[in-house]
Amino acid sequence: MAPRTVTGGGNGGRGNGSGGKPPREPGRDDRAPRRDPRARAQKKRRGGAGLIAARTVTGLFALAALLVVGGGVGGYAAFRYYTADLPSIDGLRNYQPPVMSRVYASDMQLVSELATERRIYTPFADIPPLLAQAFISAEDQNYWHHPGIDPAAILRAGVTDIMHLGSGHRPIGASTITQQVAKNILLGNQINFARKVQEAVLAVRIDRAMTKQRVLEIYLNEIYLGEQSYGVTAAAAAYFAKPLEQLTVAEDAMLASLPKAPNNYDPYKAPQAAMTRRNWVIDRMANDGAITQAQAAAAKAEPLLAHASGRPATVPGAGYFADAIRQQLVALFGDKRTTDGGLVVHTSLDPALQAAAENSLRRGLMEYDRSHDGWRGPVSHITVTPGTDDWQPQLGKVTPPGGMLDNWRLAVVLSTSPLKAQLGWLTPNLRHTPLGAANIGTLSLSTVRWARHAGNDGANLGPAPRRMADVVTPGDVVMIEPTDGSATEVSLRQIPQVQGSLVTMDPLTGRVLAMVGGWSYGLSQFNRVTQAQRQPGSGFKPLVYLTAMEQNIPPDASVLDAPFVVNMAGGGQYRPGNYEDDFLGPIPIHQALEQSINLATLHLAARVGLPAVAKTAQDFGVVDKMPLIYPAVLGAMETTMMKLATAYAGFSQMGRQVTPSLIDRVEDNQGNVIYRAPAITCANCDQPSPDHAPALTYSGAQIADPQSTYQLVTMMKGVMLRGTGRVADTGLAAWQPAGKTGTTEDFQDAWFTGFTPTRLTSVWVGFDNPQSLGDNEQGATVAGPIWNRVMTFALKDEPQIPFTMPSGITLRDTGGISEAFKTNPGPMAGGVAAEAGVSDTNAGDVTGGDGNASVPAAPGTGSTASNTGGAMDNAVGGLY
C-alpha cells in the first residue's frame, strides 16, 4: 500500500505555509512532542531574520543582474553609438600612401624630389629587423602578443591619469602601434573619449584581418618623423644620408625616438632632449633583449648626428633642369601622380657637364658685369669695434641678397690698409649653432682692380682703385668667396645685373645634357632656355642659306652686298645696313654667311622668296609662323633658345628633325616603365654580332634634303675657321665644329650656337628688360668664350669624327676654301645672275645693287609689309 499524502495537520488543520508535510517514515509515532513556547518564539524570530536576509540577497542578486543586463544593454548601445560610422578597414588591405617621386641624372645622382609628403615606401622584408624592433621597444613592447590593444597598458595609463587628476599633468596614452595605424590612416588626430573607443575597436578589427608584419610595415612607412619626412626610409636619408641597411643601433634608436613628439625631440632644435630620448630607447631595446648591454653602451657613446644633412644631396645647379622635368611630368601624368605617385624618373642630365656649363656662364656674366658696371658698393653696413667680436651677431642678422651663390659668404670689413682689408665672416649656419664659427681673411687690392665706380654720367667707369679705401671701408658688408686652396685669402663678389642662359644637348638623340636658365635659380625661376622669347638676330641666317641650297644655288654663287631698300606700300622705307657700314659688291654665298653680312643675306632672301624662308624656319621649329617681312630674315622675330638649338641639331643630322628630350624613361612605383623618350630602333640588335655595329634608326622626319644641309654645315664650319666665330673655335679645330654668331639691333642680344656631330651648345647673354649690352658687344665676343669653355669640356672625351657626307656631294676647292657641291643638282632657282629675287608682289619695290636695279619683292609679302611698315623700321634684325 502506498503511503498517504498528508495535506493538513494539527493546529486546526492549518497549513504550515510549506504546502504540506513530507510523508512519515514507517513505524514512527504520528504524535509530536510538545515544544517550549519560548523556544518557539525564538525560532520564529530566527526564521523571520533568515527570511529577510534571504530576501535581501535575492534582491541584491536581482539588482546586480538588472545592472549587468542594463549595463550590457547600455554598453551595447554605447558601442553601437560610437562605432556606427566607423570607416572600413578594407582600405588598409591595399594601402597606397602618397609616395614622393624621385628624379635621377644619367649617372643616378639625385636631381630632385617631388612630393607633398616626403616618403619612400619600403616593404617589410626590406626593413632591418633591428630597426623595426627599436620602434616596438619604444612604442609598443607587447606588439607581437596583444590583440590590437594592450589592456595592461590601458590599465596602467588609467591609474596614472586618475592619480594625476587636477595636477595639470598631460594624460598619458596607451595606444598600440595598431591603434596608431588606425588613427593616422582611418580616423585622424582628434583626442577624445569617443575617438579612443573607435580607435580601439578598429585596432582589434585590423589585428584580426591583417598580419602583424603587414600592420608594422604600414606603420613604419606612414609615421611622421620630422624634417618633412614620412616613414623610416625618408627619415634615414634626411637625418643620416643613409639607406636603412646602413643604420647603426644608435641611429635606429634615434628614429624610433621621434614618433612620440617629432618637434620636441628634434635633434637640431632640442639636441639634449633628443639625446635623452634616444638613450631611453636604447635601454628599452636592451631590456627587451634586442641588443646586449655592451651594444647599448656603445650606441649611447655615438653622437646624435654624424653631420647636419637635412636632405639628401642633389646635383648642384640643376634647379632649372629639375623644374623643366616637373613641368613635363605634370603634363604627362597630372600633378597628383607626379608628386604622390612614387615615380622614378631617369633623365639625360650629365652632372659634370652641368657644373661646367653653370660655371662657364656665371664666369662670363661676372666678366661682363665687371667690365661694364664696375663696383656697385656693399650689401649693407654695420658698426664694428676694433678688437671685439661684436660684429658676429650683427652680421648674422644681415639677410643675404637674392642670387648669392652657395659658396659665397657675407663678410664685414674689420679694418683696411692701403693694400689689404681684413674681413670677418661666418660659416654656413647650422641649426644647432645659430651663428656658426667665425673666420678671418684678407682681401688684396691686386684682386679688386676691376672694382671701379661709375662716373658722374652713370655710364662710364672711373679709374681703377689705387688703395683699398677706394673700394671698401670698415663696417661694409660685402659678398666674398674664399679662395681655393687658401683659408685666409678671399675674393670680392657681386651679383651681375646682366642675365644669360645655356643649353647643351646630344644632337643625335636630342637628349638635353645640361641646362642653365639664368644666373641663379634661387634668384629667378624664370627659365631663359625654354621660356624667354628673344630675337635670334643673325643666328637665324643659316635658315636663309639652307633655303638657297635647297633651291640648288651653289655655295660659290654670287650674291650682291649692296644697299637694300624696300619701298613700303603704306609709305616709308626699310633701309638696313651692314655692321661694317660698307659694301663689298658681288661676293660668294659662303663668304656672306661666314662674315654674317646683312645686305647680302637680304638679297639672297629676296632671290629665294620669303615664303620659302618661312617654310624652312617653320619646318625646323624656330617659329610657328614667320612673318613675311624682310627684318625677319635678319632674326627680327622672337623664339626661344630651345627652339633655335633644336633647329641647329637638325642641321647636324643632315636635315633630320630632332626632338629635344630631358626624360629618358619613367617607372611607376612598381618598377613598370610607363614612359620612354622618342624611340630609337635597332635592326640587328636582336642578333648582336661583334662584326657588325648596331644598325640604329632615330625617329624624326626628314625636313631638309641631306645634300643641301651638308652644304650649309660646311659653310658654318667656315664661320668658325674664317668668319665671325673664330673666337669660339679656339682649341677645338680638331673636332671641326660648325656654328653661327647672333647679335641683334643695338647689341641687345648676344648669341652663339655651335655643334659637332655629337655635341651642341647654345649660349645667350642679355638683359631681361631688353637694353644694349654696349657698343660692339657681339655674340662672338660676349657669348663665344662661354660657348668655347663648355664645348671644350663637353668634347674632351668625344671622338674627333667629321660630319657624315651624304651621297650626291663632292668637296671642291674654291680659291683655297673647300666647299660642298651637289654632283647632280637640279635647276637653280632664279638663275645665278638673279641677284635680288624674282616674283610678283603688291608690297612695293626692292631696290638692289647701286640703286639702278629694281626687282619685285617676294610673293605673299604684300599685306604683311603694308601693315607692318613701322615694325620694319624699328626691327632691323641681326647685325653680326
PyMOL commands that set and color helices and strands:
alter all, ss='L'
color gray80, all
select helices_A, chain A and resi 37-83+90-93+124-126+129-139+151-163+177-187+193-209+212-222+232-240+244-246+249-256+271-287+293-300+319-333+335-340+351-373+391-396+445-447+468-470+537-550+589-594+598-608+610-619+630-633+641-652+706-722+727-729+733-735+745-747+779-782+784-795+862-867+869-874
alter helices_A, ss='H'
color red, helices_A
select strands_A, chain A and resi 101-104+110-114+118-119+229-230+344-347+380-381+409-416+420-426+438-444+476-482+490-493+499-505+512-516+558-561+565-567+573-574+585-588+663-667+673-676+680-682+696-698+738-743+749-755+760-766+809-814+817-822+845-848+853-856
alter strands_A, ss='S'
color yellow, strands_A
deselect
rebuild
show_as cartoon
